[in-house]
């Protein structure tokens, strides 16, 4: 049985998934996002943005990132194409590095794909960037973005920030903690 989209906005859609036994699963779907671990491995430092998050009512430390597609319509068209999501996700990761952090990223490597869960479909693709330099144009924030600072933190300091709850996007905090552990000898 095919899915039935019964409500939708710009960012989310609600989907009924009829089951063979007559039950209906309900899923909220959002287009995937990207986050970028920009690292200076020689100095053992990571780049975070400090930005005001309306949903938290405060500033938060985050990895640069954003949406792979700006609308559900774009995402749906892409899904129907059958193409691999990694190409647009990689391009968006590079674009977000420039927009939010003012960094020109040459190459990225997928570190991990995070799937949110059964009732909410919202994948995040977390990339690692080790080949970067400051972008000539600096930050080019989108309207409404409030990135107040771009800061470098040592690996140990970043780990402590995660453990102290200074990074509120907890799914990404866990992945970053996993990445940090993968860097230890």
C-alpha positions, 0 to 999 in steps of 0.5 A: 500500500502506498503512503498518503500525505494528509497534511504538509507545510514548508518544512514538515509533512504528515504521512499515513502509512497503511499496513497490510493488517489495516493499521495505519502508521503515522509519520512526520517527515522533514527534508534531511539536513547536514552538519559539518565537523570542521577540524584542524587536526594538527592543532586538535581544534574544532569549529563551532558556531555560537548562535541564538536559537529561537526554540531554546530562547538562548544561544547555543554552540553548534556545528555549521549546517542546514537543510539539504532542500529548502522545501518539502516540494524540492525534497519530494522531487528529489526522492522521485528522481532516485538519485543518491542523496550524498551529492546534494548533501555534500554540496549543501555541507560546503555551502553551509560552511561558507554561509554560517562559518565563513569557511571555504571547504574543499573536500568533505567525508561523510562521518555518519548518517543519523536517522531520527526514528520510526515516527519522525523521518529527519535524517542528518548527514554529518561530514568531516572537513579537514581541507578548508580555509577562510572564505574571502567573503566571510560569513554570508548568513541567510535572512533570519540566521543569528550566528554571533560568533565562530569559535575554535575549541580544543578537542578536550574542551569540546568534549567537556562542552558536550558533557556540560550540555552547552550543545543543545542539539543533542543528536549532533552532540552525541555524534560529535562525541563519537567523532572525538572518541574516534580521534583518540589513539 
